[in-house]
Amino acid sequence: MTHPLMFFRLLIAAFLLCLGAQHAFAQKVLLLTTNVTEPNAEKPDAVGAYENLQNEFASALANPSDLIKLSVLGNPNAISQATFTAASGSPYDIVIVAATYKPIDPTNWAVLQSAVANRWANSIVFFIDGCCEAENGGNGGRLVAALNGGTGSAFELGSQLNAITSFPLNTNSPFATSFSALNPFAGGYITYINKVPASNALYLASGTPPASFPAPGATPTNNVYGLLIPTAQSNAGKGACVFAVVDISPFIGDPWNANKTKVAPAFLNAATSENGACGLPKISKSFDKTDLYLGGSDNTAALTITLSNGTPTDISNVNLTDNLPAPLVVGTGT
């Protein structure tokens, strides 16, 4: 039989151990793709792009099995709100949506819009192929529509660029720091996005000189390669943090050779940290002792809960609820 002292010592130690594991737990990734399952003579790069994308993120995780891949987006009603919850019962930290050659079914676009608007995952990243709009069912236009509906934006689909190239990081954006190691971002055969607020224009048109980078507060920017919408600006603070490009080529051929080992750290390590572009406020807990003696004169311990905000934006209207593991209870003393 476990001695009461030992029981409480183990209980508190286990509770603190769970707290220490929260950072690893947060890095759970869901990869949603269209139903391209094998290469063929016409489209040999589709499977390769998805495999490279999966390996890029899985290899950056402490536990590669924390990445789950579902190639279902071409099927009607293939995803729902429940899809965005990991096996642990908590939302995925990052959901990656990738599409090339085949259309994402409209029913799934509706779910993706709701996921953005209601923050069913902390961050949602879109790599939607900018090539072949007629063949892929207009995925690029549907992406822009979903972003507008989910975040409250007014983006427009822009012109196409049919070449392999690289796109500079807008270092004037307040969200650029998280992506400094991914500069430039290589890709190609893309569709630009127009009417993007200057601060949200993260990656700019190929060849844009630094002197022409838009400053925060400038008029909306056209010919944007990659945009980022932080949580505070997404659906009036109720939505997910969003990164989007109308491109899948970062994970194919020469662009992939330039980008690999840089993309995942930008999102997993920087963009999801407390002070990153998609950062969330941090909660930490600690007890002032690890031993309690039942029946003794001092059988209480002080639990300190700290809420800190290192994100680029202020937070308000915070409600914090904490559930202690049984049989620990909150005392009535001072």
C-alpha positions as CSV (number, residue, x, y, z in Angstrom):
1,M,0.0,0.0,0.0
2,T,1.3,3.4,-0.9
3,H,2.1,5.6,2.2
4,P,0.0,8.9,2.2
5,L,3.2,11.0,2.1
6,M,4.5,9.1,-0.8
7,F,1.1,9.3,-2.6
8,F,1.0,13.1,-2.4
9,R,4.7,13.4,-3.4
10,L,4.0,11.3,-6.5
11,L,0.8,13.1,-7.2
12,I,2.3,16.5,-7.2
13,A,5.4,15.3,-9.1
14,A,3.1,13.8,-11.8
15,F,1.1,17.0,-12.0
16,L,4.3,19.0,-12.5
17,L,5.5,16.5,-15.1
18,C,2.2,17.0,-17.0
19,L,2.8,20.7,-17.0
20,G,6.3,20.3,-18.4
21,A,5.0,18.2,-21.2
22,Q,2.6,20.9,-22.5
23,H,5.0,22.3,-25.0
24,A,5.5,19.0,-26.8
25,F,1.8,18.4,-26.6
26,A,1.1,21.7,-28.4
27,Q,3.1,20.6,-31.4
28,K,0.5,18.3,-32.8
29,V,0.0,18.6,-36.6
30,L,-2.8,17.6,-38.9
31,L,-2.1,17.4,-42.6
32,L,-5.2,17.5,-44.9
33,T,-4.6,16.9,-48.6
34,T,-6.6,16.0,-51.7
35,N,-6.9,12.4,-52.8
36,V,-3.8,12.1,-54.9
37,T,-2.4,8.7,-53.9
38,E,0.0,7.7,-56.6
39,P,2.1,9.4,-59.3
40,N,1.4,9.0,-62.9
41,A,3.0,10.1,-66.2
42,E,1.0,13.4,-66.3
43,K,1.3,14.4,-62.6
44,P,4.4,12.7,-61.1
45,D,5.0,15.6,-58.6
46,A,1.7,15.5,-56.7
47,V,2.5,12.7,-54.4
48,G,6.1,13.9,-54.0
49,A,4.9,17.3,-52.8
50,Y,2.6,15.8,-50.2
51,E,5.3,13.4,-49.0
52,N,7.9,16.2,-48.8
53,L,5.5,18.4,-46.9
54,Q,4.7,15.6,-44.5
55,N,8.4,14.7,-43.9
56,E,9.4,18.3,-43.5
57,F,7.0,18.8,-40.5
58,A,7.3,15.3,-39.0
59,S,11.1,15.4,-38.9
60,A,10.9,18.7,-36.9
61,L,8.6,17.2,-34.2
62,A,10.0,15.6,-31.1
63,N,7.6,12.7,-31.9
64,P,7.1,12.3,-35.7
65,S,3.9,10.3,-35.0
66,D,2.4,13.6,-33.7
67,L,1.7,14.4,-37.3
68,I,-1.5,12.8,-38.7
69,K,-2.2,12.9,-42.5
70,L,-5.6,12.5,-44.0
71,S,-5.9,12.5,-47.8
72,V,-9.7,13.0,-48.0
73,L,-10.4,16.6,-49.2
74,G,-11.7,15.5,-52.5
75,N,-14.5,13.5,-50.9
76,P,-17.8,15.3,-50.0
77,N,-18.3,15.8,-46.3
78,A,-15.0,14.2,-45.5
79,I,-14.2,16.6,-42.6
80,S,-16.1,18.1,-39.7
81,Q,-15.3,20.0,-36.5
82,A,-14.3,16.7,-34.9
83,T,-11.5,16.3,-37.5
84,F,-9.7,19.3,-35.9
85,T,-9.4,17.6,-32.5
86,A,-6.3,15.4,-31.8
87,A,-6.6,12.0,-30.2
88,S,-5.7,13.7,-26.9
89,G,-8.9,15.6,-27.0
90,S,-7.4,19.0,-27.6
91,P,-7.3,21.0,-30.8
92,Y,-4.3,20.5,-33.1
93,D,-1.7,23.2,-32.8
94,I,-1.3,23.4,-36.6
95,V,-3.5,22.2,-39.4
96,I,-1.9,22.2,-42.8
97,V,-4.2,22.1,-45.9
98,A,-2.6,21.2,-49.2
99,A,-4.1,20.7,-52.6
100,T,-2.8,20.2,-56.1
101,Y,-4.4,19.0,-59.4
102,K,-7.7,17.9,-57.8
103,P,-10.4,20.1,-56.3
104,I,-11.2,20.3,-52.7
105,D,-14.9,19.5,-52.4
106,P,-17.1,22.5,-51.7
107,T,-18.5,20.9,-48.6
108,N,-15.0,20.7,-47.2
109,W,-14.2,24.3,-48.1
110,A,-17.3,25.3,-46.0
111,V,-15.8,23.3,-43.0
112,L,-12.4,24.9,-43.5
113,Q,-14.0,28.4,-43.4
114,S,-15.7,27.5,-40.2
115,A,-12.5,26.1,-38.8
116,V,-10.8,29.4,-39.4
117,A,-13.6,31.5,-38.1
118,N,-14.0,29.6,-34.9
119,R,-10.4,28.6,-34.2
120,W,-10.9,24.9,-34.3
121,A,-7.1,24.8,-34.5
122,N,-4.7,27.4,-33.2
123,S,-3.0,27.9,-36.6
124,I,-4.2,26.8,-40.1
125,V,-1.7,26.9,-43.0
126,F,-2.8,26.7,-46.6
127,F,-0.6,25.4,-49.5
128,I,-3.1,25.5,-52.3
129,D,-1.7,25.0,-55.8
130,G,-1.7,28.1,-57.9
131,C,-1.5,26.2,-61.2
132,C,-4.3,24.8,-63.3
133,E,-7.3,26.6,-61.8
134,A,-9.7,25.1,-64.3
135,E,-8.5,21.5,-63.5
136,N,-8.3,21.8,-59.8
137,G,-11.8,23.2,-59.5
138,G,-10.8,26.8,-58.7
139,N,-9.1,25.9,-55.4
140,G,-7.3,29.3,-55.4
141,G,-10.5,31.3,-55.7
142,R,-12.2,29.1,-53.1
143,L,-9.3,29.7,-50.7
144,V,-9.6,33.4,-51.0
145,A,-13.4,33.2,-50.4
146,A,-12.8,30.9,-47.4
147,L,-10.3,33.3,-45.9
148,N,-12.6,36.3,-46.4
149,G,-15.5,34.5,-44.9
150,G,-13.5,33.1,-42.0
151,T,-11.3,36.0,-41.0
152,G,-13.4,39.0,-42.1
153,S,-11.0,40.0,-44.9
154,A,-11.5,41.4,-48.4
155,F,-8.8,39.6,-50.4
156,E,-8.9,39.0,-54.1
157,L,-7.2,36.5,-56.3
158,G,-4.6,38.1,-58.4
159,S,-2.5,37.3,-61.5
160,Q,-0.6,34.1,-62.2
161,L,3.2,33.8,-62.4
162,N,4.3,30.8,-64.5
163,A,7.9,30.4,-63.4
164,I,10.1,28.9,-60.7
165,T,11.4,31.8,-58.6
166,S,11.7,33.1,-55.0
167,F,9.7,35.5,-53.0
168,P,11.2,38.0,-50.5
169,L,10.1,38.2,-46.9
170,N,8.5,41.6,-46.1
171,T,10.8,42.6,-43.2
172,N,8.6,45.6,-42.6
173,S,5.8,43.3,-41.4
174,P,5.5,43.0,-37.6
175,F,5.2,39.3,-38.1
176,A,8.3,38.8,-40.2
177,T,10.7,37.9,-37.3
178,S,9.2,34.4,-36.9
179,F,10.1,33.7,-40.6
180,S,13.6,35.3,-40.8
181,A,15.2,31.9,-41.4
182,L,12.8,31.3,-44.4
183,N,13.9,34.2,-46.5
184,P,13.3,34.1,-49.4
185,F,10.6,31.5,-49.9
186,A,11.1,29.5,-53.1
187,G,8.1,28.4,-55.2
188,G,6.6,28.8,-58.6
189,Y,3.6,28.6,-61.0
190,I,1.7,30.5,-58.4
191,T,-1.3,32.9,-58.2
192,Y,-0.8,36.2,-56.3
193,I,-3.3,37.5,-53.8
194,N,-4.4,41.2,-53.9
195,K,-5.8,43.7,-51.5
196,V,-3.7,42.4,-48.5
197,P,-3.1,44.9,-45.7
198,A,0.5,45.9,-45.6
199,S,1.3,44.3,-42.3
200,N,-0.3,41.0,-43.4
201,A,1.7,40.9,-46.6
202,L,4.4,38.5,-45.4
203,Y,6.0,37.4,-48.7
204,L,6.0,39.8,-51.7
205,A,6.2,39.5,-55.4
206,S,9.4,38.0,-56.9
207,G,12.0,40.7,-57.4
208,T,10.4,43.3,-55.1
209,P,13.4,45.4,-53.8
210,P,13.6,46.2,-50.0
211,A,13.0,49.9,-50.8
212,S,9.6,49.0,-52.0
213,F,8.5,46.8,-49.1
214,P,5.2,48.2,-47.8
215,A,5.3,49.7,-44.3
216,P,2.7,48.9,-41.7
217,G,-0.4,51.1,-42.2
218,A,0.3,51.5,-45.9
219,T,-2.5,51.0,-48.4
220,P,-3.4,47.3,-49.2
221,T,-0.8,45.5,-51.2
222,N,-1.3,43.6,-54.5
223,N,0.8,40.8,-55.9
224,V,1.3,39.2,-52.5
225,Y,2.8,35.7,-52.5
226,G,2.2,34.7,-48.8
227,L,-0.1,36.4,-46.2
228,L,-0.4,36.0,-42.5
229,I,-3.4,36.9,-40.3
230,P,-2.6,36.7,-36.6
231,T,-5.2,35.5,-34.1
232,A,-6.0,39.0,-32.9
233,Q,-7.0,40.1,-36.4
234,S,-8.8,36.9,-37.4
235,N,-12.6,37.2,-37.1
236,A,-12.3,39.9,-34.6
237,G,-10.0,37.8,-32.4
238,K,-12.2,34.7,-32.4
239,G,-10.5,33.0,-35.4
240,A,-7.4,31.0,-36.1
241,C,-4.0,32.4,-37.1
242,V,-3.8,31.8,-40.8
243,F,-0.9,31.6,-43.3
244,A,-1.7,31.1,-47.0
245,V,0.0,30.8,-50.3
246,V,-1.6,29.8,-53.6
247,D,1.3,27.4,-54.3
248,I,2.4,23.9,-53.6
249,S,5.7,24.2,-55.4
250,P,7.7,24.9,-52.2
251,F,7.8,21.1,-51.8
252,I,8.7,20.1,-55.3
253,G,12.1,20.1,-57.2
254,D,14.4,23.1,-57.0
255,P,12.1,25.1,-54.6
256,W,12.0,22.2,-52.3
257,N,15.8,21.9,-52.3
258,A,16.0,25.6,-51.3
259,N,13.3,25.4,-48.6
260,K,13.7,22.1,-46.9
261,T,14.5,22.1,-43.1
262,K,13.5,25.8,-43.1
263,V,9.7,25.6,-43.5
264,A,8.7,23.5,-40.5
265,P,10.9,25.4,-37.9
266,A,9.4,28.7,-39.1
267,F,5.9,27.4,-38.1
268,L,6.6,24.9,-35.3
269,N,9.3,26.7,-33.4
270,A,8.8,30.4,-34.1
271,A,5.3,30.9,-35.3
272,T,3.8,28.9,-32.5
273,S,5.9,30.2,-29.7
274,E,4.4,32.7,-27.3
275,N,6.2,35.7,-28.9
276,G,5.8,34.4,-32.5
277,A,3.6,35.6,-35.2
278,C,0.9,33.1,-34.3
279,G,1.8,33.0,-30.6
280,L,-0.8,32.6,-27.9
281,P,-0.5,33.7,-24.3
282,K,1.2,31.3,-22.0
283,I,0.0,29.7,-18.8
284,S,2.5,28.2,-16.3
285,K,1.8,26.6,-12.9
286,S,4.0,25.7,-9.9
287,F,3.7,24.5,-6.3
288,D,5.8,25.9,-3.6
289,K,6.6,22.4,-2.2
290,T,6.5,18.8,-3.3
291,D,5.9,17.1,0.1
292,L,2.7,17.2,2.1
293,Y,2.2,15.4,5.5
294,L,-1.4,14.3,6.1
295,G,-2.6,15.1,9.6
296,G,0.4,17.4,10.2
297,S,0.3,21.1,11.1
298,D,1.1,22.1,7.6
299,N,-0.7,20.1,4.9
300,T,-1.1,22.9,2.4
301,A,0.8,24.0,-0.6
302,A,0.6,27.2,-2.6
303,L,-0.2,26.8,-6.3
304,T,0.9,29.8,-8.4
305,I,-0.7,30.2,-11.8
306,T,0.9,32.7,-14.1
307,L,-0.6,34.1,-17.3
308,S,1.9,35.9,-19.5
309,N,1.5,37.5,-22.9
310,G,4.6,37.8,-25.1
311,T,2.6,38.0,-28.3
312,P,2.6,41.1,-30.5
313,T,-0.9,42.1,-29.5
314,D,-2.8,42.8,-26.3
315,I,-5.3,40.4,-24.8
316,S,-8.5,41.2,-23.0
317,N,-11.6,39.5,-21.5
318,V,-9.6,36.5,-20.2
319,N,-11.3,33.7,-18.3
320,L,-9.1,31.2,-16.6
321,T,-10.4,27.9,-15.1
322,D,-8.1,25.3,-13.5
323,N,-9.0,21.8,-12.5
324,L,-6.9,20.2,-9.8
325,P,-6.4,16.5,-9.9
326,A,-8.3,14.6,-7.1
327,P,-7.9,14.5,-4.2
328,L,-6.3,18.0,-4.2
329,V,-8.7,20.7,-3.3
330,V,-8.6,24.5,-3.0
331,G,-8.4,25.5,0.6
332,T,-10.4,28.3,2.3
333,G,-7.5,29.8,4.3
334,T,-5.4,32.8,3.3
